[in-house]
Amino acid sequence: MDSEQRRKRKRMGRPYSQGHYLSLRSFVLCLSFFVFLAFLSSDRFSIGPVSFRPVLRASSSLTLLSSSPSSSILDSFHDKFLPLRVEDRVLFPDHLLLLVSNKLHESEELECVYSTFLNGSGELLQDKRSQEVGIRPVLSTEPYDALRSIVRCPLPPVNYSTAAVDLRRLRSGEAGHYEWSVGANQTVYWWEKLAYEAVLDGDTVAVFVKGLNLRPHKKSDPTQFRCHFGFGNWGSDEGFVFKTRAVSAAQEVVRCLLPRSIRNNTERAQGIRVAISHANARAHHVHEPMPSVARIHDTKSEENKQNRSKYELCVCSMVWNQAPALREWIMYHAWLGVERWFIYDNNSDDDIDEVIKELDSQNYNVSRQSWPWIKTQEAGFSHCALRARNECKWVGFFDVDEFYYFPRSFRHPKGDGLPGQNSLKSMVAHFSSSNSIAEIRTACHSFGPSGLSSPPVQGVTVGYTCRLQSPERHKSIVRPDLLDTSLLNVVHHFQLREGFRYLNMLESTAVLNHYKYQVWETFKAKFFRRVATYVVDWREDQNKGSKDRAPGLGTEAIEPLNWKLRFCEVWDTGLRDFISAYLVDPLTGLLPWERSPL
């Protein structure tokens, strides 16, 4: 009798939260199953080359449910009840990137958890708390897209596995109590062989992928690729439901048709995973898909959905640790007429988010796109062209150390208004209705340190005044709706749709002052890494004669003799004189981007 009562008390004493969680999980799985069946039965499953192989898994349904039109109803449910979930892990040379299916908040206290394998068997224990673990603070967290957040962890300590890196977060109001992340997928992907981004574009999807080894600056044969669409976290073909052919391929971008059942209602595509495989047309054989963390999303902004008119001129740039340069660059070009800014942040750790928030609060219309994929500048520009096309008539692609200058109009102002205002916007607007011009190219003049030993306090436009005689390269402003479907670019310009051409601006009309060779304190950061895909990092003993390298530099960040006097052939004070004459506040004596000492 006593033993029976003890068993009853034991059953009654079990925590309610566990039973509650199991019943809640069962409810979600059942609901997800019916949503998934409704999705599959709502349309046909084939369009020519599209094939269908039904695969149903519980986690697949959950992913589909969270990305469906009804997700807004379940958002609060998702955040409050579902556990911290690590979807994917990507290994970079200096950190491990975790893609998390939760919306993380800055106030959350997260830690990286490193586990060892059990007895060298290659299998992990289910309960990480019973393993040997190491704990380190996360490097950073931030939103990534509408579905996921990013968490960066330090590389695992010696004897710990990259596949066994998870997260834990402190429970709100419960000191010393943690919630541990879940996720069946323990695969770790290497950053150089991976499909990493996917964007809807009409009845196609543009997939961004590293590791295809396609020819740089050339279009490739699309018939050698296939796109695979699915819902799970699998690196093999078994987790994918649809397969379609590619219609274009260039560098790191492969464009594929959408399956018809998705094409007829693109809202269903949100969150679906896409992978790329090689196809052997002669043997009618399709290889196993490459690893993928790419989930489809739509770049159309809420502003565009509300039918607001397009901006005349926008600018896109990719940056790494250049927050101090943003204020001068954005404020100056806003004066010239730029109305919208897309900043692709390539793993900065210099509080760039705070600088952008401040600028946006001052109505400079700046947005930051987290872009964790290194050596992908060309692909990032292709991504930005797709995104900006919905909002902008023209998009400029140039760096934060490059400034437009109009020699003729700045030196000889006309009219009663302030000279130079909206000059860049007016220049491109003149060609907005052109039936042939889709790109405007402007030559770049490279400036040197100009005798300085420390960064100029009033900014680069005032401080650097000596440059090389001849221009180096050019940068472009394009009409994004007139680009080739491949989105092929070489950073400096894009391939245009057939029937359209580019226009070279006369140097007497417009040039770009490229403050390329700044004081050594600033310039040496270029040795860390370059963002362009096909540019060798300067620390590598390759392509020493490349125009991308500074002449005379080796592979180490050692300041050369007389650096401050180099790259100085012509003294050019035109832009400095203009700014000093017209943009200085008469009361404070400060330029718009200078901060008051008070």
HUCORJO-V509482 format. One record per backbone hydrogen bond with DSSP energy under -1.0 kcal/mol. NH is the residue of the N-H (numbers start at 0). CO is the residue of the C=O. If there is no record, write none. Layout:
nh->NH co->CO
nh->NH co->CO
This chain:
nh->4 co->0
nh->5 co->1
nh->6 co->2
nh->7 co->3
nh->8 co->4
nh->9 co->5
nh->10 co->6
nh->11 co->7
nh->12 co->8
nh->13 co->10
nh->19 co->15
nh->20 co->16
nh->21 co->17
nh->22 co->18
nh->23 co->19
nh->24 co->20
nh->25 co->21
nh->26 co->22
nh->27 co->23
nh->28 co->24
nh->29 co->25
nh->30 co->26
nh->31 co->27
nh->32 co->28
nh->33 co->29
nh->34 co->30
nh->35 co->31
nh->36 co->32
nh->37 co->33
nh->38 co->34
nh->39 co->35
nh->40 co->36
nh->49 co->46
nh->50 co->242
nh->52 co->240
nh->60 co->56
nh->61 co->57
nh->62 co->58
nh->63 co->59
nh->64 co->60
nh->65 co->61
nh->67 co->64
nh->70 co->67
nh->72 co->69
nh->77 co->73
nh->78 co->74
nh->79 co->75
nh->80 co->76
nh->81 co->77
nh->85 co->181
nh->86 co->98
nh->87 co->98
nh->89 co->96
nh->90 co->188
nh->91 co->94
nh->95 co->152
nh->96 co->89
nh->97 co->150
nh->98 co->87
nh->99 co->148
nh->100 co->84
nh->107 co->104
nh->110 co->167
nh->111 co->135
nh->112 co->165
nh->113 co->133
nh->114 co->163
nh->115 co->131
nh->117 co->122
nh->120 co->117
nh->129 co->126
nh->130 co->127
nh->133 co->113
nh->135 co->111
nh->138 co->151
nh->141 co->149
nh->143 co->147
nh->144 co->147
nh->148 co->99
nh->149 co->141
nh->150 co->97
nh->151 co->139
nh->152 co->95
nh->159 co->156
nh->160 co->114
nh->164 co->161
nh->165 co->112
nh->167 co->110
nh->168 co->178
nh->169 co->108
nh->170 co->176
nh->173 co->170
nh->176 co->173
nh->178 co->168
nh->180 co->166
nh->181 co->83
nh->188 co->88
nh->190 co->90
nh->192 co->189
nh->193 co->209
nh->194 co->290
nh->195 co->207
nh->196 co->207
nh->198 co->205
nh->199 co->296
nh->200 co->203
nh->203 co->200
nh->204 co->255
nh->205 co->198
nh->206 co->253
nh->207 co->196
nh->208 co->251
nh->209 co->193
nh->217 co->214
nh->219 co->248
nh->223 co->220
nh->224 co->221
nh->225 co->276
nh->226 co->243
nh->227 co->274
nh->228 co->241
nh->229 co->272
nh->238 co->235
nh->239 co->236
nh->240 co->228
nh->241 co->228
nh->243 co->226
nh->245 co->224
nh->246 co->254
nh->247 co->254
nh->249 co->252
nh->252 co->249
nh->253 co->206
nh->254 co->247
nh->255 co->204
nh->256 co->244
nh->257 co->202
nh->261 co->258
nh->262 co->258
nh->263 co->259
nh->264 co->261
nh->267 co->264
nh->268 co->265
nh->270 co->295
nh->271 co->268
nh->272 co->229
nh->273 co->293
nh->274 co->227
nh->276 co->225
nh->278 co->223
nh->279 co->284
nh->284 co->279
nh->286 co->277
nh->289 co->275
nh->292 co->194
nh->295 co->271
nh->296 co->197
nh->304 co->300
nh->305 co->301
nh->306 co->303
nh->307 co->302
nh->310 co->390
nh->313 co->393
nh->314 co->339
nh->315 co->395
nh->316 co->341
nh->318 co->343
nh->324 co->321
nh->325 co->322
nh->328 co->324
nh->329 co->325
nh->330 co->326
nh->331 co->327
nh->332 co->328
nh->333 co->329
nh->334 co->330
nh->336 co->333
nh->337 co->332
nh->338 co->312
nh->340 co->364
nh->341 co->314
nh->342 co->366
nh->343 co->316
nh->344 co->368
nh->345 co->318
nh->346 co->344
nh->354 co->350
nh->355 co->351
nh->356 co->352
nh->357 co->353
nh->358 co->354
nh->359 co->355
nh->360 co->356
nh->362 co->359
nh->363 co->358
nh->366 co->340
nh->368 co->342
nh->370 co->344
nh->376 co->530
nh->379 co->375
nh->380 co->376
nh->381 co->377
nh->382 co->378
nh->383 co->379
nh->384 co->380
nh->385 co->381
nh->386 co->382
nh->387 co->383
nh->388 co->384
nh->390 co->387
nh->391 co->387
nh->392 co->310
nh->394 co->477
nh->395 co->313
nh->396 co->475
nh->401 co->398
nh->402 co->512
nh->404 co->510
nh->407 co->507
nh->409 co->405
nh->410 co->406
nh->411 co->407
nh->421 co->334
nh->422 co->419
nh->424 co->335
nh->425 co->421
nh->426 co->422
nh->427 co->423
nh->428 co->424
nh->429 co->425
nh->430 co->427
nh->431 co->428
nh->433 co->430
nh->437 co->500
nh->439 co->476
nh->440 co->502
nh->441 co->474
nh->443 co->472
nh->444 co->511
nh->446 co->513
nh->447 co->465
nh->450 co->563
nh->451 co->448
nh->458 co->455
nh->462 co->458
nh->463 co->459
nh->466 co->569
nh->467 co->445
nh->471 co->443
nh->474 co->441
nh->476 co->439
nh->477 co->394
nh->478 co->437
nh->481 co->478
nh->483 co->494
nh->486 co->483
nh->489 co->492
nh->491 co->489
nh->494 co->487
nh->496 co->481
nh->499 co->496
nh->500 co->435
nh->502 co->438
nh->504 co->440
nh->508 co->505
nh->509 co->505
nh->510 co->404
nh->511 co->442
nh->512 co->402
nh->513 co->444
nh->514 co->400
nh->515 co->513
nh->516 co->446
nh->517 co->515
nh->521 co->518
nh->522 co->518
nh->523 co->519
nh->524 co->521
nh->525 co->522
nh->526 co->523
nh->527 co->524
nh->539 co->536
nh->541 co->539
nh->545 co->542
nh->548 co->545
nh->552 co->549
nh->557 co->555
nh->562 co->559
nh->564 co->561
nh->565 co->562
nh->568 co->466
nh->569 co->466
nh->571 co->464
nh->576 co->572
nh->577 co->573
nh->578 co->574
nh->579 co->575
nh->580 co->576
nh->581 co->577
nh->582 co->578
nh->584 co->589
nh->588 co->584
nh->593 co->590
